[in-house]
Amino acid sequence: MPSITTTATARFDSNGGHPFVLRSDTVTILPGSTSHVISVIDDTDGHFDDDRGMAPRLDGDQILSGTIHAGGSVI
């Protein structure tokens, strides 16, 4: 993800569920970045919290960072 940066110690590689510290860490999207809509199914509460119930998953095939991921893939 060359167009986004963060001050978080874990960067974007933490799968522990809590990579950012509220009101402390920042995420910066660099000028000239493009955005893409990703359709996600979240059967719990829409907060992408995979500690409760089913984890969020892709709603149909999606392209992320140039790679096609199958619908239903857990994110």
N, CA, C and O of each residue as an XYZ file, in Angstrom:
300
protein
N       0.834     -1.165      0.000
C       0.000      0.000      0.000
C       0.890      1.245      0.000
O       1.075      1.878      1.039
N       1.426      1.583     -1.134
C       2.357      2.704     -1.188
C       1.699      4.074     -1.028
O       2.411      5.061     -0.844
N       0.385      4.173     -1.089
C      -0.251      5.488     -1.021
C      -0.900      5.783      0.328
O      -1.668      6.737      0.449
N      -0.598      4.973      1.341
C      -1.162      5.188      2.671
C      -0.084      4.899      3.716
O       0.671      3.934      3.593
N      -0.021      5.738      4.736
C       0.966      5.552      5.796
C       0.276      5.617      7.153
O      -0.861      6.076      7.256
N       0.966      5.158      8.190
C       0.432      5.226      9.544
C       1.558      5.422     10.553
O       2.708      5.063     10.301
N       1.208      5.992     11.685
C       2.161      6.135     12.784
C       2.102      4.940     13.726
O       2.905      4.849     14.654
N       1.160      4.018     13.502
C       0.987      2.862     14.390
C       2.220      1.968     14.364
O       2.779      1.699     13.301
N       2.636      1.515     15.528
C       3.807      0.653     15.655
C       3.657     -0.629     14.846
O       4.618     -1.088     14.228
N       2.455     -1.212     14.844
C       2.213     -2.474     14.143
C       2.040     -2.277     12.641
O       1.890     -3.245     11.895
N       2.063     -1.001     12.194
C       1.827     -0.663     10.791
C       0.469     -1.226     10.362
O      -0.492     -1.123     11.124
N       0.361     -1.804      9.194
C      -0.888     -2.401      8.732
C      -0.824     -3.922      8.787
O      -1.687     -4.594      8.222
N       0.179     -4.474      9.455
C       0.399     -5.910      9.457
C      -0.138     -6.625     10.687
O       0.047     -7.835     10.814
N      -0.795     -5.920     11.592
C      -1.286     -6.547     12.815
C      -2.616     -7.240     12.564
O      -3.575     -6.608     12.121
N      -2.675     -8.519     12.842
C      -3.930     -9.259     12.750
C      -4.499     -9.519     14.134
O      -5.399    -10.344     14.292
N      -3.981     -8.822     15.139
C      -4.438     -9.007     16.512
C      -5.761     -8.342     16.810
O      -6.310     -8.526     17.897
N      -6.288     -7.573     15.875
C      -7.598     -6.966     16.060
C      -7.559     -5.529     16.562
O      -8.571     -4.833     16.491
N      -6.414     -5.065     17.069
C      -6.338     -3.705     17.612
C      -5.027     -3.045     17.198
O      -4.197     -2.752     18.060
N      -4.812     -2.797     15.884
C      -3.536     -2.256     15.442
C      -3.355     -0.760     15.709
O      -2.231     -0.261     15.649
N      -4.452     -0.029     16.005
C      -4.353      1.414     16.169
C      -4.789      1.848     17.562
O      -5.669      1.231     18.162
N      -4.177      2.906     18.075
C      -4.532      3.466     19.373
C      -5.423      4.689     19.120
O      -5.003      5.642     18.465
N      -6.647      4.655     19.640
C      -7.611      5.727     19.451
C      -7.053      7.057     19.957
O      -6.510      7.130     21.059
N      -7.187      8.087     19.159
C      -6.728      9.449     19.453
C      -5.213      9.564     19.584
O      -4.712     10.539     20.144
N      -4.490      8.588     19.079
C      -3.031      8.635     19.155
C      -2.400      8.374     17.786
O      -1.604      9.182     17.307
N      -2.748      7.265     17.162
C      -2.184      6.904     15.864
C      -2.929      7.629     14.748
O      -4.112      7.948     14.872
N      -2.213      7.880     13.662
C      -2.837      8.505     12.501
C      -2.639      7.636     11.266
O      -1.679      6.872     11.164
N      -3.563      7.775     10.344
C      -3.478      7.141      9.033
C      -3.545      8.273      8.023
O      -4.448      9.107      8.087
N      -2.608      8.312      7.100
C      -2.560      9.374      6.103
C      -2.658      8.781      4.705
O      -1.883      7.898      4.338
N      -3.613      9.273      3.932
C      -3.740      8.889      2.530
C      -3.044      9.982      1.732
O      -3.417     11.153      1.807
N      -2.046      9.596      0.980
C      -1.184     10.554      0.291
C      -1.892     11.225     -0.879
O      -2.776     10.626     -1.492
N      -1.513     12.467     -1.196
C      -2.108     13.187     -2.329
C      -1.944     12.383     -3.630
O      -0.919     11.739     -3.854
N      -2.963     12.438     -4.467
C      -2.922     11.730     -5.744
C      -3.363     10.280     -5.649
O      -3.383      9.571     -6.655
N      -3.718      9.827     -4.443
C      -4.162      8.441     -4.268
C      -5.524      8.249     -4.917
O      -6.311      9.188     -5.031
N      -5.787      7.032     -5.336
C      -7.106      6.705     -5.882
C      -7.843      5.833     -4.884
O      -7.223      5.164     -4.057
N      -9.144      5.841     -4.960
C      -9.946      5.014     -4.061
C     -10.742      3.993     -4.874
O     -11.005      4.191     -6.060
N     -11.113      2.916     -4.224
C     -11.896      1.861     -4.846
C     -12.944      1.393     -3.843
O     -12.659      1.257     -2.653
N     -14.138      1.153     -4.325
C     -15.207      0.654     -3.470
C     -15.032     -0.850     -3.305
O     -14.879     -1.579     -4.285
N     -15.055     -1.300     -2.067
C     -14.987     -2.726     -1.751
C     -16.278     -3.081     -1.028
O     -16.620     -2.452     -0.027
N     -16.992     -4.074     -1.519
C     -18.242     -4.487     -0.914
C     -17.974     -5.614      0.087
O     -17.399     -6.647     -0.253
N     -18.409     -5.384      1.333
C     -18.119     -6.311      2.429
C     -19.416     -6.718      3.119
O     -20.333     -5.909      3.260
N     -19.485     -7.973      3.545
C     -20.601     -8.473      4.347
C     -20.105     -8.567      5.788
O     -19.075     -9.186      6.053
N     -20.834     -7.957      6.712
C     -20.497     -8.040      8.132
C     -21.771     -8.400      8.884
O     -22.623     -7.544      9.125
N     -21.898     -9.675      9.254
C     -23.118    -10.147      9.904
C     -23.229     -9.740     11.366
O     -24.269     -9.957     11.988
N     -22.169     -9.151     11.926
C     -22.234     -8.780     13.339
C     -22.801     -7.377     13.483
O     -24.021     -7.211     13.495
N     -21.957     -6.372     13.593
C     -22.459     -5.031     13.880
C     -21.894     -3.946     12.971
O     -22.088     -2.761     13.240
N     -21.205     -4.324     11.905
C     -20.661     -3.342     10.986
C     -19.384     -2.673     11.465
O     -18.960     -1.675     10.883
N     -18.764     -3.199     12.510
C     -17.537     -2.614     13.049
C     -16.310     -3.440     12.710
O     -15.236     -3.181     13.251
N     -16.433     -4.416     11.840
C     -15.329     -5.278     11.422
C     -14.655     -5.960     12.606
O     -13.447     -6.198     12.588
N     -15.433     -6.272     13.626
C     -14.904     -6.934     14.815
C     -15.089     -8.426     14.648
O     -16.208     -8.931     14.746
N     -13.996     -9.140     14.394
C     -14.117    -10.580     14.168
C     -13.998    -11.390     15.460
O     -13.869    -12.613     15.414
N     -14.041    -10.712     16.614
C     -14.009    -11.431     17.888
C     -15.371    -12.001     18.245
O     -15.474    -12.921     19.057
N     -16.420    -11.449     17.633
C     -17.773    -11.897     17.927
C     -18.458    -12.355     16.645
O     -18.500    -11.610     15.665
N     -18.975    -13.534     16.644
C     -19.708    -13.999     15.470
C     -18.810    -14.260     14.280
O     -17.630    -14.575     14.433
N     -19.375    -14.129     13.101
C     -18.655    -14.407     11.868
C     -17.793    -13.221     11.447
O     -18.217    -12.071     11.570
N     -16.606    -13.489     10.960
C     -15.695    -12.430     10.508
C     -16.238    -11.765      9.244
O     -16.938    -12.417      8.468
N     -15.935    -10.491      9.018
C     -16.331     -9.824      7.783
C     -15.716    -10.532      6.574
O     -14.605    -11.057      6.647
N     -16.453    -10.536      5.465
C     -15.969    -11.210      4.262
C     -16.381    -10.417      3.025
O     -17.285     -9.583      3.080
N     -15.714    -10.686      1.926
C     -15.986     -9.974      0.684
C     -17.327    -10.391      0.099
O     -17.679    -11.571      0.099
N     -18.066     -9.413     -0.396
C     -19.365     -9.654     -1.015
C     -19.158     -9.744     -2.527
O     -19.354     -8.766     -3.249
N     -18.763    -10.911     -2.991
C     -18.451    -11.103     -4.403
C     -16.970    -10.904     -4.654
O     -16.253    -10.403     -3.788
N     -16.508    -11.291     -5.830
C     -15.089    -11.148     -6.182
C     -14.692     -9.670     -6.129
O     -15.435     -8.811     -6.603
N     -13.527     -9.375     -5.558
C     -13.045     -8.005     -5.414
C     -11.570     -7.962     -5.792
O     -10.842     -8.935     -5.593
N     -11.137     -6.840     -6.334
C      -9.718     -6.645     -6.652
C      -9.113     -5.765     -5.569
O      -9.542     -4.628     -5.373
N      -8.116     -6.292     -4.866
C      -7.411     -5.568     -3.819
C      -5.932     -5.559     -4.163
O      -5.320     -6.619     -4.297
N      -5.358     -4.383     -4.307
C      -3.936     -4.235     -4.650
C      -3.552     -5.042     -5.891
O      -2.474     -5.632     -5.951
N      -4.446     -5.058     -6.875
C      -4.163     -5.737     -8.139
C      -4.386     -7.231     -8.134
O      -4.142     -7.896     -9.141
N      -4.848     -7.775     -7.012
C      -5.088     -9.217     -6.901
C      -6.574     -9.479     -6.759
O      -7.245     -8.810     -5.973
N      -7.106    -10.446     -7.510
C      -8.525    -10.805     -7.400
C      -8.697    -11.748     -6.209
O      -8.024    -12.774     -6.106
N      -9.614    -11.376     -5.315
C      -9.948    -12.204     -4.150
C     -11.381    -12.680     -4.318
O     -12.260    -11.892     -4.666
N     -11.621    -13.941     -4.080
C     -12.933    -14.542     -4.290
C     -13.951    -14.029     -3.287
O     -13.632    -13.743     -2.133
N     -15.183    -13.921     -3.758
C     -16.272    -13.558     -2.860
C     -16.329    -14.549     -1.706
O     -16.112    -15.747     -1.890
N     -16.622    -14.035     -0.514
C     -16.665    -14.877      0.685
C     -15.342    -14.944      1.417
O     -15.280    -15.480      2.524
N     -14.263    -14.405      0.818
C     -12.966    -14.400      1.494
C     -13.055    -13.558      2.758
O     -13.612    -12.460      2.739
N     -12.514    -14.065      3.848
C     -12.500    -13.352      5.124
C     -11.457    -12.236      5.053
O     -10.338    -12.446      4.585
N     -11.836    -11.061      5.518
C     -10.889     -9.940      5.516
C     -10.599     -9.487      6.932
O      -9.823     -8.553      7.135
